[in-house]
Amino acid sequence: MESNEIYATLGRLGVVPVVAIEDAGAALPLADALIAGGLGIAEITFRTAAAGQVMETLRAERPDMLIGAGTILNVDDLRRARDCGAAFGVSPGFNPKIVAEAIELGFPFAPGVMTPSDVEAALDMGLTVLKYFPAEAAGGAKLLKSVAAPYAHLGVRFIPTGGINIDNAPTYLQSPWVLAVGGSWVAKRSDISEGNWDTIEANARAVVEMVSALSR
């Protein structure tokens, strides 16, 4: 899938479930719950040892699901994400070495930014889709508007993540500079470990309903 198609899908879905999964055996039930709720996408974070195997399983068994890799903190993580079948990657911060490797590999990658200097560093390397992190702690949608305004004419789009939930997500998603938001509330670590698949499906369905009600 080309990067333009990937980002178009993110924009259409509006919300990327950020997933920390401890047991690779839960990969398929999780995917099925998200898909049943109408949200066939997940960012699998490298915060757990099972992340790579989860991505490999989903790529093989649920090929229509859009899989991203999160918490990419070094070049090895980036290469592993690609090799495990992730279609895109994100990181909490801006590391030029990782960005350069992603460009070299042709791997769609959205590094984390928080300041105008971060945004300009990313633009200088040719990136226009950026993760905004930590969104709420940094000042929320109001601060993002101020940061984004000088660069809006360049087509920069943001994926705010951090402290976002079903209640405040619409404030971000109604902004023209926001492509999508990331959030762990859709598939909480506790719900995954406890096998609360109905809860996750219901959360996904609520996201779909929320996004469809917005004028984007």
Contacts in CASP RR format, 6 or more apart in sequence:
PFRMAT RR
TARGET T0000
AUTHOR 0000-0000-0000
METHOD contacts of the structure
MODEL  1
MESNEIYATLGRLGVVPVVAIEDAGAALPLADALIAGGLGIAEITFRTAA
AGQVMETLRAERPDMLIGAGTILNVDDLRRARDCGAAFGVSPGFNPKIVA
EAIELGFPFAPGVMTPSDVEAALDMGLTVLKYFPAEAAGGAKLLKSVAAP
YAHLGVRFIPTGGINIDNAPTYLQSPWVLAVGGSWVAKRSDISEGNWDTI
EANARAVVEMVSALSR
1 9 0 8 1.000
1 66 0 8 1.000
1 87 0 8 1.000
3 88 0 8 1.000
3 106 0 8 1.000
3 108 0 8 1.000
6 66 0 8 1.000
6 87 0 8 1.000
6 88 0 8 1.000
6 108 0 8 1.000
7 108 0 8 1.000
7 129 0 8 1.000
7 157 0 8 1.000
7 179 0 8 1.000
9 41 0 8 1.000
9 66 0 8 1.000
10 16 0 8 1.000
10 41 0 8 1.000
10 66 0 8 1.000
10 159 0 8 1.000
10 179 0 8 1.000
10 180 0 8 1.000
11 179 0 8 1.000
11 180 0 8 1.000
11 216 0 8 1.000
13 39 0 8 1.000
13 40 0 8 1.000
13 41 0 8 1.000
13 180 0 8 1.000
13 211 0 8 1.000
14 173 0 8 1.000
14 179 0 8 1.000
14 180 0 8 1.000
14 181 0 8 1.000
14 207 0 8 1.000
14 211 0 8 1.000
14 216 0 8 1.000
15 39 0 8 1.000
15 169 0 8 1.000
15 180 0 8 1.000
15 181 0 8 1.000
15 182 0 8 1.000
15 183 0 8 1.000
15 186 0 8 1.000
15 207 0 8 1.000
15 211 0 8 1.000
16 41 0 8 1.000
16 42 0 8 1.000
16 43 0 8 1.000
16 68 0 8 1.000
16 159 0 8 1.000
16 161 0 8 1.000
16 180 0 8 1.000
16 181 0 8 1.000
16 182 0 8 1.000
16 183 0 8 1.000
17 34 0 8 1.000
17 39 0 8 1.000
17 41 0 8 1.000
17 42 0 8 1.000
17 43 0 8 1.000
17 182 0 8 1.000
17 183 0 8 1.000
17 184 0 8 1.000
17 186 0 8 1.000
17 187 0 8 1.000
17 204 0 8 1.000
18 43 0 8 1.000
18 45 0 8 1.000
18 70 0 8 1.000
18 161 0 8 1.000
18 182 0 8 1.000
18 183 0 8 1.000
18 184 0 8 1.000
18 186 0 8 1.000
19 30 0 8 1.000
19 42 0 8 1.000
19 43 0 8 1.000
19 44 0 8 1.000
19 45 0 8 1.000
19 184 0 8 1.000
19 187 0 8 1.000
19 192 0 8 1.000
20 45 0 8 1.000
20 47 0 8 1.000
20 48 0 8 1.000
20 184 0 8 1.000
20 189 0 8 1.000
21 27 0 8 1.000
21 30 0 8 1.000
21 44 0 8 1.000
21 48 0 8 1.000
21 50 0 8 1.000
21 51 0 8 1.000
21 54 0 8 1.000
21 189 0 8 1.000
21 192 0 8 1.000
22 48 0 8 1.000
22 50 0 8 1.000
22 189 0 8 1.000
22 192 0 8 1.000
22 193 0 8 1.000
23 50 0 8 1.000
23 192 0 8 1.000
23 193 0 8 1.000
24 50 0 8 1.000
24 52 0 8 1.000
24 53 0 8 1.000
24 54 0 8 1.000
24 57 0 8 1.000
25 57 0 8 1.000
26 192 0 8 1.000
26 193 0 8 1.000
26 195 0 8 1.000
27 53 0 8 1.000
27 54 0 8 1.000
27 57 0 8 1.000
27 58 0 8 1.000
27 61 0 8 1.000
28 57 0 8 1.000
28 58 0 8 1.000
28 61 0 8 1.000
28 62 0 8 1.000
29 195 0 8 1.000
29 197 0 8 1.000
30 42 0 8 1.000
30 187 0 8 1.000
30 192 0 8 1.000
30 197 0 8 1.000
30 200 0 8 1.000
31 40 0 8 1.000
31 42 0 8 1.000
31 58 0 8 1.000
31 61 0 8 1.000
31 62 0 8 1.000
31 65 0 8 1.000
32 62 0 8 1.000
32 197 0 8 1.000
33 187 0 8 1.000
33 197 0 8 1.000
33 198 0 8 1.000
33 200 0 8 1.000
33 201 0 8 1.000
33 204 0 8 1.000
34 40 0 8 1.000
34 41 0 8 1.000
34 42 0 8 1.000
34 65 0 8 1.000
34 186 0 8 1.000
34 187 0 8 1.000
34 200 0 8 1.000
34 201 0 8 1.000
34 204 0 8 1.000
35 62 0 8 1.000
35 65 0 8 1.000
36 201 0 8 1.000
36 204 0 8 1.000
37 201 0 8 1.000
37 202 0 8 1.000
37 204 0 8 1.000
37 205 0 8 1.000
37 208 0 8 1.000
38 204 0 8 1.000
38 205 0 8 1.000
38 208 0 8 1.000
39 186 0 8 1.000
39 204 0 8 1.000
39 205 0 8 1.000
39 207 0 8 1.000
39 208 0 8 1.000
40 64 0 8 1.000
40 65 0 8 1.000
40 66 0 8 1.000
40 204 0 8 1.000
41 65 0 8 1.000
41 66 0 8 1.000
41 67 0 8 1.000
41 68 0 8 1.000
42 58 0 8 1.000
42 65 0 8 1.000
42 66 0 8 1.000
42 67 0 8 1.000
42 68 0 8 1.000
42 187 0 8 1.000
43 68 0 8 1.000
43 69 0 8 1.000
43 70 0 8 1.000
43 89 0 8 1.000
43 90 0 8 1.000
43 182 0 8 1.000
44 51 0 8 1.000
44 52 0 8 1.000
44 54 0 8 1.000
44 55 0 8 1.000
44 58 0 8 1.000
44 67 0 8 1.000
44 68 0 8 1.000
44 69 0 8 1.000
44 70 0 8 1.000
44 86 0 8 1.000
45 51 0 8 1.000
45 69 0 8 1.000
45 70 0 8 1.000
45 71 0 8 1.000
46 52 0 8 1.000
46 69 0 8 1.000
46 70 0 8 1.000
46 71 0 8 1.000
46 72 0 8 1.000
46 73 0 8 1.000
46 77 0 8 1.000
46 80 0 8 1.000
46 81 0 8 1.000
47 71 0 8 1.000
51 69 0 8 1.000
51 84 0 8 1.000
52 80 0 8 1.000
52 81 0 8 1.000
52 84 0 8 1.000
53 84 0 8 1.000
55 67 0 8 1.000
55 68 0 8 1.000
55 69 0 8 1.000
55 81 0 8 1.000
55 84 0 8 1.000
55 85 0 8 1.000
55 86 0 8 1.000
56 84 0 8 1.000
56 85 0 8 1.000
58 65 0 8 1.000
58 67 0 8 1.000
59 67 0 8 1.000
59 84 0 8 1.000
59 85 0 8 1.000
59 86 0 8 1.000
66 87 0 8 1.000
66 88 0 8 1.000
67 85 0 8 1.000
67 86 0 8 1.000
67 87 0 8 1.000
68 81 0 8 1.000
68 86 0 8 1.000
68 87 0 8 1.000
68 88 0 8 1.000
68 89 0 8 1.000
68 90 0 8 1.000
69 77 0 8 1.000
69 80 0 8 1.000
69 81 0 8 1.000
69 84 0 8 1.000
69 86 0 8 1.000
69 88 0 8 1.000
69 89 0 8 1.000
69 90 0 8 1.000
70 81 0 8 1.000
70 89 0 8 1.000
70 90 0 8 1.000
70 91 0 8 1.000
71 77 0 8 1.000
71 91 0 8 1.000
71 92 0 8 1.000
72 78 0 8 1.000
72 81 0 8 1.000
72 89 0 8 1.000
72 90 0 8 1.000
72 91 0 8 1.000
72 98 0 8 1.000
72 109 0 8 1.000
73 91 0 8 1.000
73 92 0 8 1.000
73 95 0 8 1.000
73 98 0 8 1.000
74 95 0 8 1.000
74 97 0 8 1.000
74 98 0 8 1.000
75 97 0 8 1.000
75 98 0 8 1.000
75 101 0 8 1.000
77 98 0 8 1.000
78 89 0 8 1.000
78 98 0 8 1.000
78 101 0 8 1.000
78 102 0 8 1.000
78 105 0 8 1.000
78 107 0 8 1.000
78 109 0 8 1.000
79 101 0 8 1.000
79 105 0 8 1.000
81 89 0 8 1.000
81 107 0 8 1.000
82 105 0 8 1.000
82 107 0 8 1.000
87 108 0 8 1.000
88 107 0 8 1.000
88 108 0 8 1.000
88 109 0 8 1.000
88 110 0 8 1.000
89 102 0 8 1.000
89 107 0 8 1.000
89 108 0 8 1.000
89 109 0 8 1.000
89 110 0 8 1.000
90 109 0 8 1.000
90 110 0 8 1.000
90 111 0 8 1.000
90 112 0 8 1.000
90 131 0 8 1.000
90 159 0 8 1.000
90 161 0 8 1.000
91 98 0 8 1.000
91 109 0 8 1.000
91 110 0 8 1.000
91 111 0 8 1.000
91 112 0 8 1.000
91 131 0 8 1.000
92 112 0 8 1.000
92 131 0 8 1.000
92 133 0 8 1.000
92 134 0 8 1.000
93 111 0 8 1.000
93 112 0 8 1.000
93 113 0 8 1.000
93 118 0 8 1.000
93 131 0 8 1.000
93 133 0 8 1.000
94 111 0 8 1.000
94 112 0 8 1.000
94 113 0 8 1.000
94 118 0 8 1.000
94 121 0 8 1.000
94 122 0 8 1.000
95 111 0 8 1.000
96 121 0 8 1.000
96 125 0 8 1.000
98 109 0 8 1.000
98 111 0 8 1.000
99 109 0 8 1.000
99 111 0 8 1.000
99 122 0 8 1.000
99 125 0 8 1.000
99 127 0 8 1.000
100 125 0 8 1.000
102 108 0 8 1.000
102 109 0 8 1.000
103 109 0 8 1.000
103 125 0 8 1.000
103 126 0 8 1.000
108 129 0 8 1.000
109 127 0 8 1.000
110 127 0 8 1.000
110 129 0 8 1.000
110 130 0 8 1.000
110 131 0 8 1.000
110 159 0 8 1.000
111 122 0 8 1.000
111 127 0 8 1.000
111 130 0 8 1.000
111 131 0 8 1.000
112 118 0 8 1.000
112 130 0 8 1.000
112 131 0 8 1.000
112 132 0 8 1.000
112 133 0 8 1.000
113 119 0 8 1.000
113 121 0 8 1.000
113 122 0 8 1.000
113 130 0 8 1.000
113 131 0 8 1.000
113 132 0 8 1.000
113 133 0 8 1.000
113 158 0 8 1.000
114 132 0 8 1.000
114 133 0 8 1.000
114 134 0 8 1.000
114 138 0 8 1.000
114 147 0 8 1.000
115 147 0 8 1.000
116 147 0 8 1.000
116 150 0 8 1.000
118 130 0 8 1.000
119 130 0 8 1.000
119 147 0 8 1.000
119 148 0 8 1.000
119 151 0 8 1.000
119 156 0 8 1.000
122 130 0 8 1.000
123 151 0 8 1.000
123 154 0 8 1.000
123 156 0 8 1.000
128 154 0 8 1.000
128 155 0 8 1.000
128 156 0 8 1.000
128 157 0 8 1.000
129 156 0 8 1.000
129 157 0 8 1.000
129 158 0 8 1.000
129 159 0 8 1.000
129 179 0 8 1.000
130 156 0 8 1.000
130 157 0 8 1.000
130 158 0 8 1.000
130 159 0 8 1.000
131 158 0 8 1.000
131 159 0 8 1.000
131 160 0 8 1.000
131 161 0 8 1.000
132 138 0 8 1.000
132 144 0 8 1.000
132 147 0 8 1.000
132 158 0 8 1.000
132 159 0 8 1.000
132 160 0 8 1.000
132 161 0 8 1.000
133 160 0 8 1.000
133 161 0 8 1.000
133 162 0 8 1.000
134 161 0 8 1.000
134 162 0 8 1.000
134 163 0 8 1.000
135 141 0 8 1.000
135 144 0 8 1.000
135 160 0 8 1.000
135 161 0 8 1.000
135 162 0 8 1.000
135 163 0 8 1.000
135 164 0 8 1.000
135 172 0 8 1.000
135 181 0 8 1.000
136 162 0 8 1.000
136 163 0 8 1.000
136 164 0 8 1.000
136 168 0 8 1.000
137 162 0 8 1.000
137 163 0 8 1.000
138 144 0 8 1.000
140 160 0 8 1.000
140 172 0 8 1.000
141 160 0 8 1.000
141 168 0 8 1.000
141 171 0 8 1.000
141 172 0 8 1.000
141 175 0 8 1.000
144 158 0 8 1.000
144 160 0 8 1.000
144 172 0 8 1.000
144 175 0 8 1.000
144 177 0 8 1.000
144 178 0 8 1.000
145 175 0 8 1.000
145 177 0 8 1.000
148 156 0 8 1.000
148 158 0 8 1.000
148 175 0 8 1.000
148 177 0 8 1.000
152 176 0 8 1.000
152 177 0 8 1.000
156 177 0 8 1.000
157 177 0 8 1.000
157 178 0 8 1.000
157 179 0 8 1.000
158 177 0 8 1.000
158 178 0 8 1.000
158 179 0 8 1.000
159 178 0 8 1.000
159 179 0 8 1.000
159 180 0 8 1.000
159 181 0 8 1.000
159 182 0 8 1.000
160 172 0 8 1.000
160 178 0 8 1.000
160 181 0 8 1.000
160 182 0 8 1.000
161 181 0 8 1.000
161 182 0 8 1.000
161 183 0 8 1.000
162 182 0 8 1.000
162 183 0 8 1.000
163 183 0 8 1.000
164 172 0 8 1.000
164 181 0 8 1.000
164 182 0 8 1.000
164 183 0 8 1.000
164 185 0 8 1.000
165 183 0 8 1.000
165 185 0 8 1.000
166 185 0 8 1.000
166 203 0 8 1.000
166 206 0 8 1.000
166 207 0 8 1.000
166 210 0 8 1.000
169 181 0 8 1.000
169 207 0 8 1.000
169 210 0 8 1.000
170 210 0 8 1.000
170 214 0 8 1.000
172 178 0 8 1.000
172 181 0 8 1.000
173 180 0 8 1.000
173 181 0 8 1.000
173 211 0 8 1.000
173 214 0 8 1.000
173 216 0 8 1.000
174 214 0 8 1.000
174 215 0 8 1.000
174 216 0 8 1.000
185 203 0 8 1.000
186 200 0 8 1.000
186 203 0 8 1.000
186 204 0 8 1.000
186 207 0 8 1.000
187 200 0 8 1.000
187 203 0 8 1.000
187 204 0 8 1.000
190 196 0 8 1.000
191 199 0 8 1.000
191 200 0 8 1.000
192 200 0 8 1.000
END
